[in-house]
Amino acid sequence: MAQRYKFRLIASASAALVLASAAPLAAQSYQGAGADDAEAEAEGVGQGRGRVEINPYIEANSIAAWQISPISDVVTYTQIAAGVDASINGRNNGGSVSLRYERNFAHQNSGSDSDTITGIARGYASIVPRVLTFEAGALASSTRVDAQGRSVINPIVDDNFSTQTYSVYAGPNLTTRAGDVEIEGNYRIGYTRVDGPDFVGAGGQPADLFDDSVTHSASIRAGTRPGEPLPVGVGVGAGYYQEDVSNLDQRVRDAYVRGDVTFPVTPTLAFVAGAGVEDVEVSSRDAVRDASGNPVIGADGRFVTDKASPRIIAYEASGLIWDVGVVWTPSSRTQLEARFGHRYDSETFYGSFSWQPSRRSNFQIGVYDGIQGFGGRLNNSLAALPTDFTVTRDPVTGELTGCVATLDGAGCLDGLLGSVRSSVFRGRGVVASYSRQVGRVTANIGAGYDRRRFIGAPGTVLALADGIVDESFYLTAGVSGPIGDRANYSINTFASWFDSGAANTGDVRALGSSASYTQEVFRNLSARAAVAISMLDSDTANDNFTTASALLGLRYDF
């Protein structure tokens, strides 16, 4: 069984915005008065219950990993793990954390010992109740990568190919009023780092893997709702985004000012439109060159940045931006926002749809479009996670999967899948999730498509990446539930397909499935059994990489 932990948080002002990387500043929210609102309140949807839960645990497991291809080899491990799952849900603060540390000891020379830390944390605290809150989130995960930056969820412990990704963000959110005018603002600072093997390909070619970045984002908006006092809603806002990527000192800057108007058509339907000006710039420096003019590669396989070289513009767009769209809110459980406009000197589409027919089911779709680096994209995915979700882990390796199960919003960390190239990119895509509880059984499915067109400055080594398009599709699904009063089960599967636009790289496909069973044998002590199989297939490899694994172990919950 994949380890599953239930989180219930209270939403903060910016946490659920799938549009954070898509819209410079969306028009004001338009809430219709639906018949389901009273029912939702009666059922306690989104209501805090004032509870604190802290659940630490330890595990001792035996793992057998059989590499089926390209060669046949069996390695056994002893795994010691410790973790904690905690949550607090009150009127003025809330948050939760799932943190796990594993130490794997290989019994054969063909295996390798490893340490892994994985987890997700999100929370907020009210500084001034209902006015000023402070929000923070963090992620630690492990993926399997190759020298072209293609990554998939790590199918088995392997220090030669796995990377450790860390991402954290924090900042305040402001919500207040001045008469009929609503004022909203927020600021976030984020940091993302990827640690992994020193990839250097044939002929000493660098891997172009992302190292780390720091992001800053801020926005403020003042506006009125339709009928308060004007027949239409009006608003004005401004925002700023900057990401500094350590690889070749890349920098993204995006600043805008815009106004918007909301035209109500019915109590639940409105047309929205907005326009303004935006200035976007992407720049970087070149690599250090040797006497022959070749770029110098560091010990970690990445280009060495020439700090003395001038900053070169890779992309810039300045001028008018606009969008038009529709907002439909028939009830608190159904919301649609769809927009079409002009941004980045081209057409843009973005929006979201959520439908929660009951407390036991939820369907979400988000469409995004933005210019960022890997760190900024992952930061936004983390901040956009829903406030009520279940962490799904591989039952053998304990790693996080790409999506979380949820009854309260979309929940796929698309930054974990696809490319970890260092270059800044324009990312477009769609992510969808569906969760449902039937009795005591929970089923969920998540899917997405991500397209990244990379941007590189002319005259620099990144010019080779300029215009390259990486595409990835991913799918996760799972079902879990109890068996009697003292046992439970879980079945999970994933699939992904990655298509790199770089020459001579080919596609990468990953498939995997797992099943687990847990039986309580004594108070707080349970026995665990799990099996898993995964396949990683590349067009450039002579054979696929297929592994099967099994686990037997004990877990004690304090």
N, C-alpha and C positions, 0 to 999 in steps of 0.2 A: 504494500500500500504506500502510495506517496504520502509523505507527512503533510497534513493539512491543518491549518490553524486559522480560526475565525477572527477577523478583525472588524470592529465597529468604531468608527471615528465620527466626529462631527465635522461637516464640511467647512472649509475656510474659504475666504473670498476668491482665491485663485487656484485652488488645488484641482478642481474638476474641469479646467478649461482645456479641452482638446485643441481649441483654436489658438492656444498660446503661440504656436509656431506658424500659424497660418495667417491670421488677421493682424494688421498693425494695431487696430483697436476696433472691435465690433461695435455695432450700434447697441443701444441700451437693451436690456432684457425686456421682453414684452410678455407679461403674464396674463393669460386669460382665466376667466372664472369658470372652471369645469365642474361638472356634477360629481366627479370622483374625489374632489378635494376633501370634503367632509369625511368620506370613507377612509382616505389615506390618513387623516389625522386620527381617526378612531382606531386604526390599526397600528398607530405609532410609527409610521414610516419616517425615518430620519430623526426620531426622538431619542435624546440621551437618556440612559437609564441609571446613571450615577454609580458605576461599578468599577472596581479595580481587580484585575486578574494578573497573577504572576505565576508562570508555570515552568520552572527549570527542570531539566532532565539530563540523564546520561545514558549512553548506549555502548554496548560491546558487541561487535559483529565479526563474523567470518565471511569473507567474500572470495568467490572463485570467478575469475575472468578468463574466458576462452576466446582467444583471437582466432576466428575461423579463417579469415583471409586478410591479406595476401599470403600469410604463412599460418600454420597451425601451431598454437602455443597456449599453454595454460599457466596462469599466474594466480597465486592465492595471496590474500592479504588478511591481516588482522586490523580492524578499524575500531578506534576509540573515538567517541564523539560526545560533545557536551553542548547544550544549547539552552535557550530561554525564550519563551513566548510570553509577552506581557502586553497588557492593554489597560488603558484608563479611559473612561467615558463619563464626563461630567458636564455640568451646565456651562462652565467657563474654560474648560480645557479637555483635551482628549489626545489620544495617540496610542500607538502600538508598535511593537518590535518583534521580529522573529530573527534570532541570531543563532548561528550554528558553527562550531569549530570541529574539524575532523583531522585526525592523524591516522594515516594509512601506513602500515608496515608490510613491505613486500617480503615474501618468504623465498623467492627465487632471484637469481642475479638478473634475469631478464625483466624483472619488475623494478620499480623505483618507489622509495618512500616519498610521501608528500604531506603537506599541510594545506588545508583549505579553510577559508572563512567565507561564509555566504550569509546573506540576510537582507531584509528590507525593514526600514523603519520610517514612520511618518507620524507627525503630531503637531499640535498647536497649543498655545497658552494665551489666554485673554489678558492683555495688559489693562485695557479699559473695556469692560464687557460690552459686546455688540458694537464697539467702535474700533478698537485697535487690538489686533492679535499678532502673534509671532508664530510663524510656521517653519518647519524644518523637515527634511527627509534625507534618507541615505540608502545606498544600495551597495552590496558586495556580491559579485557573481563570478562564475568561471565558464569560459567557452573554449572550444577547440578552433584553432586558426591555422592557416598556412601562410606561406611567404608572400602571397598576393593580397593578404588582408581579408580573405573570406573566412567567416566565422559561423559556427553552429554550436548549439548547446553541447557541452562536453559529454560524450557518451561513456567515457571511462577515465579513470585516473591515469594521466600520462603527462608528466612534467615536460616532456620534449615538445609537446604541441599545444598545451593549454595556457591560457592567459587569465590573469586575475584583473577584473575591472572594478573600480571603486568610483562612486559618484555620490555627491552630497550637495545639498542646497539649503538655504535658509533666508528668511527675510520677513519684514512686517507687512500686514495688510490693513488698510484703512477703509472704513465704511461709515459715513456720517451724512447729515443733512443740514442744509441752510434754508429754512422755509420749504418751498416746493422742490428745491434743487438737491439731488442726490450727488454726493461726492464719493468717489472710489479711487483708491490708489494702492500701489504695491511696489515693493522692491525685492529682488532676489539676487543673491550672489551664489554661484555654484562652482564646483570643482570636480573634474573627472580625470582619472588616470587609468592607463592600461599597462600592467606589468606582465611580461611574458618572456619567452626565449629570445635569444639574439638571432633573429632570422637574417641570414645573408645567403642569397641564392647563388646559382652557378655563375661563375665569372665575377663574383664579388658584387652582384647587383643588390642594392638595398631593398628592404622589405616594404618601406613606406607605411609602416604601422604607426597608428596614433600613439602619442606619448601622454601628454596631459594638456589641459586647458582650464582657463578661468573665465567664467561668464558673469556678466552683469546685465540685469534687465530692470526697467522701471517704467511705470505708466501711471497716468492720472487722468481722470475724466469727471466732468460735471455735467449733469443733464436732468431733464424732467421727464415724467411719464405723460402719455396722452391724457388730456383732461386735467392736468395739474400744472399750470392753469390753462395752457393752450390746448386746442383740439388735437394737435399733434405733439409728439415728444421730440425734443431737440437736445442735442448734446455737443460738447466739444472736448477733445482730449489730445494728449501728447504722449509719446513714449520714446524710449531709447534702449538699444540692445548692443552689447559689445561682447565679443568672444576673442580671447587671446590664446592661440594654439602654439605650444612650444616648438613644434616641428617647423623649422624655417621661419619662425616668428610671424606666423600667419595671424591676420587680424580681420574680424568682421565688425563693421559699424553700421548701425541702422537707426536713423532718427526720423520721426514723423510728427506732423500736426494735422488733425483732421476734425471735421464736423460731421454729424449724422442726424437724420430725421426719421421718425417712425410714424407711418400713416396707418391708423387702425381702420380695418375694413369691417370686421365683426368683433364681438367681445373676445374671440380667441384667435383671430387672424390679423396680421399686419404686414404691410410692405415696408421695407427698410432701405435706406440709401445713404451713402456717405461719400465724402470726397475730401481731399487734402493734398499735402505735399510730403514727399519722403525723399531722403537721401541715403543711399546704400553704397558702401565701399568695401571691397575685399582687397587686401594687399599682403605682401610677404617680402622676405629678403631671399637672397640666393644662398647657395651652399658655399663653403670654403672650397677653393679650387687648388689643385696641386700645380706643379711646374708645367705639366702638359695640358692644363685646363680642365682636367677631369674632376668631378665633385668628390670631396673627401667623405668617406663613410666612417662613422664612429664604431666603437667596439660593440654597441648594441644593434648594429645593422642599420641605423638611421643616418640620414645626412647630417653633417656638422654645419650648423648655421653660421654664416659670416655676419657677425654683429656689426661690422664696419661697412657693409654694403648698403646702398640706398634702398629705401622701401619702394617696391614696384607695385603699381596698381594692376590687379588681376581682373577686377570687375567693378563697374560703377554704374549706378542708375539714379538719376535725380530728376524730380519733376512731379507731375500730377499723378495721383492715385485715386481710384474710385471703385465702388462696388454697389450693387443692387441685389436685393434678395427678399426672402419671405421668412417670417417667423410665425409658427403655428403652435399654439399651446392650448389644446382643448381641455387639459386637466393637468394637475401636478404630476401625473404619471406618464404623460405623453408630451414630448417637446421636439419640434423640428426647426432647424435653422439652416438655410441654404443660401449661398451667396456666389455671385459671379462678378468679376471685375477686372481691373487692369493694375498690375503691379510688376515690378522687375522688368519693365519694358515689354511685357507680354500678358496674355490672358491668365487669369487665376481663378481657381475654384476651391471652395472650402465650405465646411458646414458640419453639422452633427444631427443625429436623430437618436432619441432614447424613448423606450416604451417599457413600462413596468405594469403589466396588466394586474399583477397581484404582488404581495410581499414575497412570493416564492418564485418569481420569474422576472427576468430582465433582459432586454435586447438593446444593444448600443452599436452605433456606427459613427465613426469620425473620419473626416476627410481633411487633409492638411497640405500646406504648401509654404515653404520658408527656406531662407538661406542661413545655414549654420554649419558648424563642425560636428564631429561625432559627439563631443562632450556636451554641446548645447542641445543636441537632439535627445540624448539620453536624459539630461536634466529635465527637459520638458516632459518626456514620457513618464519620468518618476513623479513629477509634480501633478500630472494629470491622472494618476491612478485614482480609482474611486475610494470612498471613505469606508466601504464595507466589502472586504474581499478575503479570499482564502488563499494562502500561499501553497503552491503545489511544488513538491520536490521529487526528484528522481529517487525511487525507493532504495537504490543500490549506492549511488554516488552521493546522494544527499544534495545535489545541485539544484538551484532554482531553474524552472523552465521559463519559456519566454512569456507566457501569459498567466494571469491569476484568475481564479474563479471568483465571480462576484454576482451579487444581486443588487448592486447599487451603482453600476456604471461600467464603462469600458475598462479593460484591464490587461493590455498587452504592452510589454516593454520592448517595442520594436527596435530600440537601439542595441539590444542584445543579439539580434540576428542580422545576417547580411554582412556588410563591409565594415571593417575597422581601419580603413585607409586614413591617412593623416590629413588629406586635402579637404578644404572647405567645399561644400556642395549645396546645390539647390535640391531639397528633398520634397518629393510629392508622394502621396500615398493615401491608403485607406486602411482602417483597422476596424474590426467588428468582433463582437463577443455576444454570447447568449448563455445564460445560466437558468437552471430550473430545479426546484426541489419538488419531488414527488414522494409524499410521505416522508420517510427518513432518508431517502436516496437523493443525492445531489448529482446532477449532470451538467457539464459545461463544455462549450466549444469556443475557440477563438481563432481568428484568421486575419490575414493582412497582406497587403502588397506595398512595397516600398521601392521608390525609384530615386536614385541619386545621380545627378549630373555634376561632375567635379569641376572645380574652378582652379586654374593655375596661372600664375603670372608669366607673361612672355619673357624670354631671356633668362629664365631660371630653370632649375631642374624640375620644378612642378609643372612646367609647360607640357611635359609628356603626359600628365594626367588631365590636362584641360580638355573638356568635352567628353571624357570617358563617362559612360553611363553604366552603373551597376543596378541590377534589379533583383529583388528577392520576394518570394512568396513563402508564407509560413502558415501552419495549421497545427493547433493543439486541441485535444479533446480528452475528456475523462469522465468517469462515473465512480462514485464511491457511496458507501453506506454501511450500516451495521448488519451483523449477523447475530441475532439473538441479543442478549444483554451484555455480553462480555467479549465480543469479537467484531471486527469490521474488515472491510476489503476496499481495494481501490484498483482501478484499471485506467491507465493513461497511455496516450500515444501522441506522437508528433511527426511532422513532415515539413521539410523546407526545400526550396529550390533557389539556387543563387546563380545568376547569369552575369558574368563580368564582361564589361565592354573592352577590357584591355586585351591586346593581341596575344594569342597563343596561351590563353588561360583556361578557356572552356567553362562548362557548367559544373556546379557541385550540387549533388542531391543528398539529402539526409533523411533517413526514416528510422523510427524507433518505437518500441512499445514496451510496457512494463505492467506487472501485476503484483500485488502484495496482499498479505493476510496478517492480521495482528490478533492475538488471543491473550486475554488477561489470564495469568496463571496464579496471581496472588495480588493482594491489594497494592496498587501502584506499580506492580511488576508485570510486564507483558513480554511475550515471545513474538518474534517477527520472522517472516519468511517472504522473500521477494525474488522474482526473476525478471530479466530484461534482455532485450536484443536490440541492436542498433546497427545501421549500415551507413557508411559515408562513401559516396561514389563520385569520382571526378573524371571528366573527359580526358584529362592529361595523365591519369594514372593507368597503369597496365591492368590493375585489378582493384576492386573496391576494398574498403576497410570495414570488416564486419566483426562484431564482437557479441558474445552472449555472456551473461553474468548471472550469478545467483548469490543470495545473502541469507544467512541464518544468524539470529542475534537476540539479545535481550535489551529491553529498555525499562528504565526506572524513572517514574515521574514523581518529583518531590511534592 
